[in-house]
Amino acid sequence: MTRIVILLMTLGLVAGCNAQDRLNYQEFDGIYFPTTSKSQRQQKNVFTVRVRNATRSLDGARQAAHYEGTKYCVSTFGSSDIAWETDLQAEELTLSGNDLIAAGTCLE
């Protein structure tokens, strides 16, 4: 009986953690896009954003890239001003496979 209670409590904790993580997800155009941002070693204000599975919704991928870039600049430099090298509003976006890769510079 004790083992069953411990198992149920563990499963409840795992489910709770997954639900909490899900609250931090951002959906764009009704779709969750996994995103990452990476800066250059020598110039932390120059960064790239990768939006995976961008072909699911290019409008949503554009929004996800903009959000990730803004999040990076605000957390690193305290400002949301970005000079994008990649035109996220362009009709045609250049993709790497199914991923959108956008570059920008945080303005301080």
C-alpha positions in Angstrom: 0.0 0.0 0.0 2.8 2.4 0.9 4.5 1.7 -2.5 1.3 2.6 -4.3 0.9 5.9 -2.4 4.5 6.8 -3.1 4.1 5.9 -6.8 0.9 8.0 -7.1 2.6 11.0 -5.3 5.6 10.7 -7.7 3.3 10.6 -10.7 1.4 13.6 -9.4 4.7 15.6 -9.0 5.9 14.8 -12.5 2.5 15.7 -14.0 2.6 19.0 -12.0 6.1 19.8 -13.3 5.0 19.2 -16.8 2.0 21.4 -16.4 4.1 24.2 -15.0 6.6 23.9 -17.8 3.7 24.1 -20.3 2.6 27.4 -18.7 5.9 28.9 -19.9 5.3 27.9 -23.5 4.3 30.6 -26.0 2.0 29.8 -28.8 1.9 31.8 -32.0 -0.8 31.3 -34.6 -2.1 28.6 -32.3 1.1 26.5 -32.5 4.0 26.0 -30.1 7.3 26.7 -31.8 10.5 25.5 -30.0 12.9 28.4 -30.2 16.5 29.0 -29.2 18.7 32.1 -29.3 22.5 32.2 -29.5 24.9 35.1 -29.3 28.4 35.5 -30.8 31.2 35.0 -28.4 32.9 38.3 -29.0 29.8 40.4 -29.5 27.0 39.4 -27.1 24.6 41.9 -28.7 24.7 40.0 -32.1 22.5 37.0 -32.0 20.7 34.4 -34.0 17.3 32.8 -33.3 16.3 29.4 -34.5 12.6 28.6 -34.8 12.0 24.9 -35.3 9.3 23.5 -37.5 8.6 27.0 -39.0 6.8 25.5 -42.0 3.9 24.7 -39.8 2.9 28.4 -39.9 5.3 31.0 -41.3 3.3 33.8 -39.6 3.6 32.0 -36.3 7.3 31.4 -36.9 7.8 35.1 -37.6 6.1 36.0 -34.3 8.1 33.3 -32.4 11.4 34.6 -33.8 10.5 38.2 -32.8 9.5 37.1 -29.3 12.7 35.1 -28.8 14.9 37.9 -30.0 13.1 40.4 -27.8 13.3 38.0 -24.8 17.1 37.6 -25.4 17.8 41.4 -25.7 15.7 42.3 -22.7 17.3 39.6 -20.5 20.8 40.4 -21.6 20.8 44.2 -22.2 17.5 45.4 -20.6 16.2 46.8 -23.9 13.8 45.4 -26.5 15.3 47.5 -29.4 16.6 45.2 -32.1 18.1 45.9 -35.6 17.1 42.7 -37.5 19.4 41.6 -40.2 16.6 39.1 -41.3 13.5 40.8 -42.6 10.8 38.9 -40.6 8.1 40.7 -42.6 9.4 39.6 -46.0 7.0 37.7 -48.1 9.6 35.0 -48.7 11.6 33.7 -45.8 14.8 31.8 -46.2 14.5 28.5 -44.3 17.1 26.0 -43.2 15.2 22.8 -43.7 12.0 23.3 -41.8 13.6 25.9 -39.5 13.6 29.7 -39.6 16.9 31.2 -38.7 16.9 35.0 -38.0 19.8 37.3 -37.1 19.7 40.5 -35.3 21.6 43.0 -33.1 20.4 44.2 -29.7 20.6 48.0 -29.5 21.7 49.4 -26.2 
